Amino acid sequence: MRKILVLTILFSFAAIVFAGKPKTCKFEKQIEGFNYVVGTQTVGAKYKFTNETNLVETAKAIREMGSNLLKFSMSPRYWWENYDIPKDEKITSLEMLAHEKSMKQVLDMDFKYYQIWSYEFSHYTPEPPGQKKDENQIKFIGGMSDAHADASYREMYDFAAYLLKTYSGTGKVFLLGNWEGDWHLRWDYDRSKPADPKTIEGMTRWFQVRQKAVEDAKRDVKHKNVEMYYYVEVNLSDLALAGKDCVINSILPKVNPDYVSFSSYTATNPPTTEAEMDKTLTEHLNYIESKMQPKPTIKGKRLFIGEYGWPEIGFYSNEPAYRPVDEVDKRAKWVMKTALKWGCPYILWWEMYNNELSKEGKNRGFWLINDKGEKTPLYYTHQNFYTESKKWMKDFVAKNKKMPTDDQFRKAAMGFKALK
């Protein structure tokens, strides 16, 4: 009798415990790893507040804000342009760079999504001290040689293979790509001149070789529960709409990357009202997508916002001398709502810590946390968006006993209080 009484008490206790657990508990991992679309990135921060490298510090800040996505750069310039990581002469490839302490630390963090600017060491010629020369980083200007194509393929293949093997079983999603492609096509930054036909051919080959390297690594390397994609970034969409040579018009129709990133300043900077932002950005997204080939193996939209943003301190003639933080926050919400409605799989603000200086040496204000350590209104917009998203997600699965689709989430997100 006593044994029966004890068992009864234990079963009753277990029933109370499990009854008290939220009905969403079996979806917790999926909720944490869901693509919440809105995010930011870290490249070339001009300040920091800890003894850690600014790559690690900013990655931690992004994760603390609530984002499960990290966008950063891996290139031969890792030690002087992009991050304060000590130079190591033994690092001669992307795969070797992935073993570097700070790089490995952020790759091992609990981010679900990684977007990585990936530039081959095999193409790099060191610049003169204090000078940044794009032609030293890319080797397709005037055409790409077989030797450079082979080197690009091998290095990207090895890098992709390493990530697939190392992070197999983690659920991570990697997108390897490039920074603003139109400034590689016009490496002298003169947008008034026609693009060089031989460079168009060379850049086309570069994209094709890198895409094949990623695809072959996925085919050859045994892996599970880890995803790998290749993307191309475009930026001068105003030239595209005018019918001029650019990556969108001259190269995108000839290649078929998994995704296309749009560094969207030509579409998102000019509008002065929310209605104008919606009209202009939608027009540019539609045009870019019209130049993309279909890829049935990937569901949903494959065009995303890789960069958008406004500094507080103006520099160029088409910028105001100063932009208040509340105006920056307001304009960012315009972009988020339009891009969510259009179906962009990612919308990435430039960036967590500022990377540009004025002529006087002041931080221009491309930031979510400023150089005094203060969080901007847009930081809290992102943070509140993640909080609201996860609450909505938990309510959805509790009611429907399943995860929502990406489209269902985006439709709901457009009405979140965080974006009001």
N, C-alpha and C positions, 0 to 999 in steps of 0.2 A: 504493500500500500504506500509506504514511504517512497519507494522507487518511482511509483506511478505519479505521486504528488510532485516529486522533483522534476521529472520529465515534463509534466504539465506546465510547471512554472517556467522551465527553460524554453519550451515551445511558445509559451505566451510572451516571454521576453523577446524572443526572436521575431515574433509576429509584430510586436510593437516597434522594434528597431527598423525592420524592413518596411513597415507601413509608413514610418516617419521619413524614409528616404524619398527624395523627390523622384517623380516619375521620369524625369529627364536624365537620370544618372547614367543609363546605358548609352546615352548620346553625348556624354560629356567630352570625350575625345574628339568626336566629329565637330561639336560646337567650337571647341578650342582651335581646331584646325581648319575651320571654314574660311573661305576666301571672302573677307569683308571689304575687298575692293579698294578702299581708301587707305592711303599710306604715305610714306616719305622715304628719304634716302640720306646717305652720308658720303660725301666726297670732298676732300680738301678743306676740312674745317680750319678756321684761322685762330681758334682759341680752344681751351679746355679747362677743366676745373679739378682734375685729379692727376695722379701719377701714372695712370694707364695711358696707352696710346689713344689718340683721338678716335681711331677706328673702334676700339673696344668700348671706350666711354660713350660714344654716340650710339653704338649698337645697343648698349644697355639702356640708354635713355629712350630709344625707340621702343624697345620691349617693355620698359616700365610704363610708357604712355598707353600701352595696350595693343600695339600692332604685332601681328605675327608674320610680318614681311620685312625683309631687309634687302635694300638695294645698295650696292657698293661697287668699288672698282678693284680689279686685279690686273696689274700691268707692270712693265719695267719701271714705271715712274712711281711705284708704290711708296718709295722712301723719301721723295722730295716734293712731289706735286700733290699727291693724294692723301698721304698719311705720314705721321711722324714715326714711322717704323725704321729701326736701324737698317742701314744698307748691308746686305750680305752678298759678297761676290760669288758665293757658291750657288746662289739662286739664279738659274739660267732658263727656267721654263715656268709655265703656269702651274704645272703639277708640283714643282718644287716650292713655288710660292705658297701653295695651299698648305704646306707643312710648316710655314713660318708661324711663330707663336701666336701673334695677334690674329692672323688670318684663320688659323685653325681654331682659335678660341671662338670667333664669331660663327664659323661654319658649324661648330659643335653646339652652339646655343640652341635654345628650343624655338627657333623660328621655323615656321612651316614652309614659307616661300622665300626664295632667294633670286634676285635679279643681279647679274654680275656683268659689268663691262669687262670683257675678256680680250686682252691684247697680247699678241705673241711676242715673247722675248726673241724669237728667231728672226723677227722683222726689225728689231730695234737697233738704231744707231744712237749712242748717247749724245745728247745735245751739249753745246757749249755751256759752261756754268751760268746759271741765271737766265737761260734762254729756253723757250718752249717752241720747238719747231715740229709741226705736225708731220712733215715729210720724213722725219726721223723715226716715227712710230709706225707708219704704214708703208707698204712697199708695192702698191698697185698704181701709183701715179705714173701716167704714161704707159700703163699696161703692167700685167703681172707675169713674171717669168715662171717657167716650170719649176725652177729651184725654190722660189719663194712660195709657190702654190703647194709644193710637196712639204715644205717645212711647216706651213700653216696647217695643213691637214694633219700631220703627225702630232704637232703640239696640241691642237684642239682635241684630237682623238684621245691622246694620253690624259689630258685634263678631264674630259668628260668621263672616260673610263674610270679614272681615280675616284671621281665623285660618286659614280654609280656603285662601285665596289665598296667604298668607305661608308656610304650612307644608305646602303641597301637595308631595308627593313625599318627605316626611321620615319617614313611617310613624307620626307622632304620633297619639295618641288623646286627644281633648278631651271632658270632661264639664262642662257649665255648669249650675250649680244654685244652691241657697240654703242658708243656715244653718238651724238648727232651726225648722221651720215652725210648730210649735205655740206658740212664743214670739212669733211674728208674729201668729198668730191671737189670742192673749191677750197683747197688747203691754204690758199693765200687770203681767204675770207673776203674775196671780192665777188659779191653776188651780182655785180653789174655785167660781168663778162660771161660769155657762153661757156658751158662746161666743156672740158677737153674730151673728145670722143674716145681717145685711147684710155683715158682714166676711167671713163664710164665702163669700158670693156674690162679693165683691170679690177675695178670695184665689184662688178658683176661676178667675176670669177672668184674673188675673195669671199663673197657671200655664199656662192655655191659650194666652194671647197669646205668652208666652215660648217655649213649645214650638213654636208655629206659626212664630215667627221663625227658630228653628234649622232647622226642616224646610224652610222656604222658602229659606233661605240655601244649604242643601245642594242643593236643586233648581236654584237659579239660578246658583250659582258653579261654574265649571269647576275641577275639582280631581281629584287622584289620590293614592292611597296616603296619605291622611289621613282620620281618622274624627272625627265630631262627634256628640255626644249631649246630651240635656237630662235633668236629674234633679230630683226633688223630695225634700227631706229632711223626715222626720217625727221626733218624739221622745217625746211623752207616750203611750207604748203602754199604760201601766197604765190611763189613762182610756179608751182604746180597748177594752180587754178588759172594762172595767166598763160598756160600752155608752154612754159619754158622747160629747158632741160633741168632735171633735178632727180634725186633718187626716186621720188614718187612716180614721175612720168617715164624716166629713162631706164630704170633698173628694176623697180618692183615688179613690173609685168613679166620680167625675164627670170625671176627667181621665185621660189615658193617657200619662204621661211615659215616656221610654225606660228610665230607671232610677229606683229609689227608694232613698234613703239613709236608714238608721236610726241616729240618734244614740241609743245604746242604753243609757244609764245606768239607765233604769227597769227594764230587764231584767237588766243585768249587775252592778249594784251590790248588790242584796239577797242573792244566793246566798252561802252560807258553805261549800259543798263543791263538788267538781267535778261530782258527780252532779246536785246541785241546779242548778248553772249550766247543765248540758246540758239539763235538763228545762225550766227557765224560759226560757232564750234560744230554744230550739227552739219552744216554745209561742208566743212573741211573734213570731218570724219567720214561722211558719205563719199566724198571724192576719193580720199585715200583708199577706202575699202573697195571702191570700184576698180582700182588698179591691182588688187590682190587676187591671186589665183585661189580657187577653192581647195580645201584640205579636209576631206570627209572624215579623216581619223581624229579630228579635234572638233568637239561640239562647241557651239556658241560662237560669239564674236572673238576675233583674233587680233583686233586692233585696240591698243590701250594708250592711255596718257602716261608717258614715261616722265615727263616734266611739265610743270606749270608753276607760275609763281611771280610775285612782284616784290622788289626790295623796298625798304622804307626810304632809303636815300637814292635819289635818281642819279644817273650817270650819263645816259644818252639823251639826245635832243628830243626824242619822242616820249620821254618819261617826265613825270612831275618831279620837282626838286625834292619833295617829301611826300610820302604816302602814309597816312595814319594807320595804326595797327588795326583799328576797327574796320577801315575800308578794305584792307588786305583780307581780313576775315570774311567780310561780306562778299567780295569778289570770288574768293575761293569756294564759298558755298554755291555760287552760281555755276561754277565749273563742275563741282561735284554732282549737282542735281542734273545738269544736262548730260554729263557723261554716264551717270547711273541710268538715266532714261534711255540713252542711246544703246547701252549694253556693254560699255567698256569693262573688261575683266579686271583692270587695275587703273587707279587714278592717283598718281604720285606727286606730292608737293615737293618743290625744291626749296629748302631741305631742312634737316634737323638743326644743324649749326651753320651759320653763314660761311661762305667760301670766297666771297669777293670783297675787295677793298676799294674805297673811293680814291681819287687822286691825292687826297690828304691822308690816306692810310687808315681811314675809318671803316669799320664793318658796314657794308651796305644794307644788310638786314634781310637777306634770304634765310629766314630762320623760324623755328618754332620755340627755341630757347635762345635768348640773346646773349651777348657777350658779358652781361652782368649776372647771368644765371637765372634771369626772369623768364617765366613761361608766357608766351603771347596768347591773345584770345584764340588764335587759330590752333594753338596747342590744345586748348581745352575743347575746341570744336572736335578735333580728332579724338581726344580721350572720351568725351561724352558720346561721340558716335559709336565707339567700340562698346561702351557700357550699355547703351540703348540697343545696339545690335544683338548683343548676347542675351539681354533680357527678352527681346522679341523672339530670338531663336528658341530660348527655353520655353516660352509660352506656346510657340508654334508646335514644338515636338510633344509637349504635354497634352496638347489638344488633338494633334493629328497622328501621334505615335510614329512619326517618320520625320526625316530632315526635309527642309524646303528645297526647292530648286534654286539655282542662282537667280533666275528671273523673278521668282517670288520674293526673294530677299531684296533684290534691287528695287522692285516696285514698292515694297514696304519702306525701304530706306529713304526714298525720296520724300516721304512724309515725316521723317523723324524730327523731333524737337531740336536735335543738335544742328540741323541744317536750316532752321528757321531764321 
